[in-house]
Amino acid sequence: MPPAKKRTRSYDPAKIRTAVLAQFGNVRAAAAGLTPEQLALPTRLGDWTVRDLVAHVGMSLAAVSRLTGLPEPAQQDGTLLDWPAAIVADAPDIAAHAREPAGRHPDPAAHLAAVEERFTADLAAHLAAVEERFTADLAAHPGTRLLATSAGALPLADYLVTRTVELVVHTDDLNAAVPGLDIPHDRQALAACTRLLADALAAKAPGGSTEVRVPPYAVVQCVQGPRHTRGTPPNVVETDPLTWIRLATGRLTWAEALQDAKVSASGERADLSALLPLTA
């Protein structure tokens, strides 16, 4: 029997575009209110500061403008589900370039208050300019326009789904880094991020012996073994969207999630520790 093809979920392009802009707007609004001291705080991403992370959020949207500026590939040779694995391979380069936008501005910790305030204003202006350029690029290119991404040539509409992952994950990173910060998650962006990462798990471990539930957004079957057809599956994993996203991106380990009762897992094939994380 030939191997099963990767199942690609359909996304509404208009809703995804709205979700990406909404989530980016949430981050931009919060970044405008961050103080120089908050921008200098560490994050859970190695030696990245909040300043570096905010700048990287801008890069995640600016990537659309960069890719639409490149020659269009002749044909599609990647799928949306290839992206999570590809981003793992790109992690070192991403880290190397993450500070470039922030590095163009003065270090707020090394200058007088007036210079630090200007830095904060410049960063907010940078994010606003990125958003404006992104909106213009969406208007100029159809969703079928192919982009040369690290996961292969993907349609613009599919690549925008990956932006929901970038924005949702880094929104959570910012909230974790800055005490009292509570940047909201756009519901559609959170849903798309959850679904893409759930589908990536099913693609990584194809099968039907384990059901992974992330209510209210996703249910997937994965892991080789006896396929369940009716009634309560013998192997079930269930968790909430943010916990699932943290597990899938390595922000939370499987052992930590179990210990803190953030995930329930029943059945001999319900241990996903060897399959996580899916991306970085």
N, C-alpha and C positions, 0 to 999 in steps of 0.2 A: 504494500500500500504506500503511495507517495506521501511525503510529509505534508502536514496541513499547512495551508497558506496563512500568513499573518492576517488576522482579522483587523481591518481598519475601521474604526468607528467614524460615523459621519458627524460633522460639526456644522452649525449654521454660520457661514462666514460673516454675516452682518452682526450676529450676536457676539462672535469672537472679537471682531474689531471694536465693538462697543465695550466689551469687557476689558480688553487690553488698555484702551484709553481710560476707562474708569479706574482701573487699578493703578496705572501709572499716575493718574491725577491724584489719587489718594496718597501715594508716596511723595509726589512733588509738593503737595500742600503741607505734609508733615515736615518735609525737609526744610521748607522755608521758615519753619518755626524753631529749628534746632539751634542751640547756642554753640559757640566755638568749643566750649567744654564738652558738650554732648557729641559733637562731631569728632572729637579726639578720643572718645571711648573705644575700648577694644570690642571686638565681636567674636562670635564663636567660629569664625572662619580664619583660623590660624592667626597671622599677625595683621590682618585687615582691621582698619579702624572703621568707625561709622562713616567717616568722610569717604574712605575708599569704597565702601559698600554703596553709598548713595551715588557716587560717580559711576560705579559698575551698573547700577540700575539704569542710568542714562545710556550706557553702552548697550544694554540689552535691547533697548528700543532703537537706538541709532544703528544697530546692526541691520535693520530692515533697509534703511537708507543706503548703507554701504553696499549691501548685496544687490539692491535694485540698480545701483550704479555700475555694476559689473556686467559684462556680456552675458546674455541669457544662454544657458545650456541648451544643447540641441534636443535633448529628450530627458524625461524624468528617469532617474536610476536609483532613487531612494524612496523610502516610505516614512511616514510620520513616526512609526514605531522604531525606526532605526535611530532616531535622534537621541533618546536617553543614553544609549550605549556610546554613541559618538561623542557626547558631551563629556563623558568620563575621560576619553582619550585626549580631549582638548583641555582638560583641567589645568595642566601646567602652563600652557600658553595663555589661558584666561587669567590665571593668577599673575603672570608676568606683565600683562597689559592692564590689569585692573586699576592700577594707580596712575596711569597716564593722564586721564582727564583731571583728576585731583591734583596731580603734580604740576599742572599748568598754573595753579593758584598758589598763593603764599600759604605757608604752614601756619594755621591759627595759633598754635602753641608757641611760636617763635616771634610773634609780632605784637605790637601794641593793640589795644582794644579797637581802635579805629580801623586798623588793617584787618583785624579778625572779623569785624562786622562786614567789611567790604567782601571778604572771602565768602562769608555766608550768603550775602546777596548775589555774588557772582555764581555760586553753585546753583542757587534757585533759578537764576536767569538761564544758566546752561540747560537745566532740565526743561524749562519752558520752551527754549529754542529747539531742543530735541523733539519735544511733543509736536511743535508746529511743523517741523520738517517731516516727521512721521505721518502726520495727517495729510500733508500735501502729497507724499509718496503713495499713500493708499488711494488717493483720488486719481493719481496719474497711471496706476498700474492695475490691471485686472487680477483677480484672485488666481487665475490660471498661469500667471507669469511665473516662469521657473527661476529659482534662485540657486546658486552654487553654494550649498551649505556643507558643513562638516559631515552631515549624514547623507550626502549625495544631492542631486538636483531635486528640489522639492517645490511644489507650487507655493506661491505666496500665501494662499489661504491656509495651507497646512503649517507653514512656518509660523504664522501668527499664533497658532495653538501652542507652539513651544514657548512663545513669549508669555503666555499665561503662567507657565511653570516658573520661568525666571522671575516674574513679578510677584507671584504668590509666595514662592519660597523666600525671596529676599525681603519681602514685607515681614514675614515671620522672623527672619534674621534680625531685622531692625528692631522689631518689637522686643525681641529677647535681649538686645544689646543696650537699649536705652530705658532705664527705669521710668515707669509711668507712661511710656509711649504706647499708644493703642491704635495703630493704623488699621482701619477696617479692611476686610477682604470683600471685594465685589463678589456677589454670589455666583455669577456666571463664570468669572475667572477661576474661582475656587473649584467649581464643578468641572471645568475643562481640565484644570491641572490634575485633579483627583482621577479623572477618567483616563487621561493619557498615561499616568503612572501605573494605574491598575492594569490597563491594557498592555503596558510594557512588561509587567510581571507575567501576564499570561503568554506573551510572546517569548519571554526568556525561558519559562518552564511550561511548555504546552502540555496539556492533559486535562482530565476532567475529574480527578479524584478529590480535589480540594476546592472549596468555594470561599472566596475572599469577598467579604461584604464591607463596603464603606458607605453606609447610609448618610444622606439620602441620594448619593450621586452615582455609586458604581457597585456592580456585582460582577465578578469574573470567576471562571473556573480555570484551574491550572494544576500542574504537577501530574506526572505520569502515575498511573495506577488504575484500579477499578473505577470505571465511570459510573457516577451516580445518576439515576434517571428520575426518581420520584421520592417524595417524602423529605424528611430532614437529612441532609448530607452527613456522612459519618465524620468528615473532616471539614471544619468550619473555622475561619478566622474572621473576626469582626472588630472594627475600630472606627474612630471618627476621622473626618477628612484631614485635619491638621496633624494628627498623630500618624496617619498613613503617609502623608507627605514627608514628615520628618523621618520616618523609617525608610522610605524610598530614596531619600536624598542623603542619608547618613547623618542627619542631625540627631537621631535617636537610635540606640541599638535595640535589637529584638529583646535582649535580656532586660534592659532598662524598662521597656514598655510593658513587659510581663510583670516585672517587679512592682511597678507603679499602677498596675491594673488599668493601663491605657489600651490594652488589647486583650481580647479573649481568644483562646485557641484550643480547640478540642479535636481529638483524633490523632492517630499516629503519623499522619502526613500533614499536620497543621503547623509544623515548625518551619518558618520561612527564613530562619537566620542565615542559612547558606545561600539564599537568593538575594539578600539585601546587603548594601543598598543597590539601587538600580542606576543611579546617577549621582553626581557630586554637587 
